[in-house]
Amino acid sequence: MIIAVRYQYTAGRDLSGIRPAHRAFLRGLLENGTLITSGPLPATDAALLILDAHSPEAALQLLEDDPILIEGCVDARTAEEWQPVLGALAPRA
């Protein structure tokens, strides 16, 4: 199941010090096949992470050890199933 997770970062917080550890954590998820892609939504102080997980709750659990979350840089997280219909992530007919 493809899950879209949105991180809402603490407004105005400088993430530069924690970003290397955050990206190293995400790289580990990418290498084990859990993370499909991720990146910032710069105009909104947020990020979008696309994961392969059994449920939205499972996706959030996979992210519990993210240093950016542990350091208190995330004000809110949401997770929901995403069903792409076109493009690289869409099911092949």
C-alpha positions as CSV (number, residue, x, y, z in Angstrom):
1,M,0.0,0.0,0.0
2,I,1.3,3.4,-0.9
3,I,1.1,5.9,2.0
4,A,1.6,9.7,1.7
5,V,2.9,11.3,4.9
6,R,3.0,15.0,5.4
7,Y,5.3,16.6,8.0
8,Q,4.4,20.1,9.0
9,Y,7.6,21.6,10.4
10,T,7.8,24.1,13.2
11,A,7.5,27.5,11.5
12,G,10.7,29.5,11.3
13,R,12.8,26.7,12.9
14,D,16.3,26.3,11.4
15,L,16.5,22.6,10.2
16,S,20.1,22.8,8.8
17,G,21.7,21.2,11.9
18,I,19.4,18.2,12.0
19,R,18.9,17.8,8.2
20,P,21.9,15.5,7.6
21,A,20.7,13.0,10.3
22,H,17.2,13.2,9.0
23,R,18.3,12.5,5.4
24,A,20.6,9.6,6.6
25,F,17.6,8.1,8.4
26,L,15.4,8.5,5.2
27,R,18.2,7.0,3.1
28,G,18.1,3.9,5.2
29,L,14.3,3.6,4.6
30,L,15.0,4.1,0.9
31,E,17.6,1.4,0.8
32,N,15.4,-1.1,2.5
33,G,12.5,-0.4,0.1
34,T,10.2,1.3,2.6
35,L,10.6,4.9,1.4
36,I,9.7,5.5,-2.2
37,T,10.5,9.2,-2.4
38,S,10.5,12.3,-0.2
39,G,11.1,16.0,-0.4
40,P,10.3,19.4,1.0
41,L,7.2,21.5,0.2
42,P,9.2,24.8,0.6
43,A,6.4,27.2,0.3
44,T,4.6,25.6,3.3
45,D,7.3,24.7,5.8
46,A,6.3,21.0,5.1
47,A,7.6,17.9,3.5
48,L,5.9,15.0,1.7
49,L,7.1,11.4,2.2
50,I,5.8,8.5,0.1
51,L,6.2,5.1,1.7
52,D,5.3,1.5,1.1
53,A,3.6,0.4,4.3
54,H,0.7,-1.8,5.4
55,S,-1.4,1.1,6.7
56,P,-1.1,4.8,7.5
57,E,-0.5,4.0,11.1
58,A,2.3,1.6,10.1
59,A,3.9,4.3,8.0
60,L,3.9,6.7,11.0
61,Q,5.4,4.0,13.2
62,L,8.2,3.5,10.7
63,L,9.0,7.2,11.0
64,E,9.1,7.3,14.8
65,D,13.0,7.2,14.9
66,D,13.4,10.1,12.4
67,P,15.8,12.5,14.1
68,I,13.8,15.5,12.8
69,L,10.8,14.2,14.7
70,I,12.7,13.3,17.8
71,E,14.3,16.8,17.9
72,G,10.8,18.4,18.0
73,C,11.0,20.0,14.6
74,V,7.6,18.5,13.4
75,D,4.4,20.2,14.7
76,A,2.1,17.8,13.0
77,R,2.1,14.6,10.8
78,T,-0.7,13.1,8.7
79,A,-0.7,9.9,6.8
80,E,-3.2,8.5,4.3
81,E,-3.4,5.9,1.6
82,W,-2.6,7.2,-1.8
83,Q,-3.7,5.5,-5.0
84,P,-1.8,6.8,-8.0
85,V,-3.5,6.1,-11.3
86,L,-1.0,7.5,-13.8
87,G,2.8,7.6,-13.8
88,A,5.7,5.6,-12.4
89,L,3.9,4.6,-9.2
90,A,0.6,3.6,-10.9
91,P,-0.3,-0.1,-11.2
92,R,0.7,-1.6,-14.6
93,A,-2.2,-2.7,-16.7
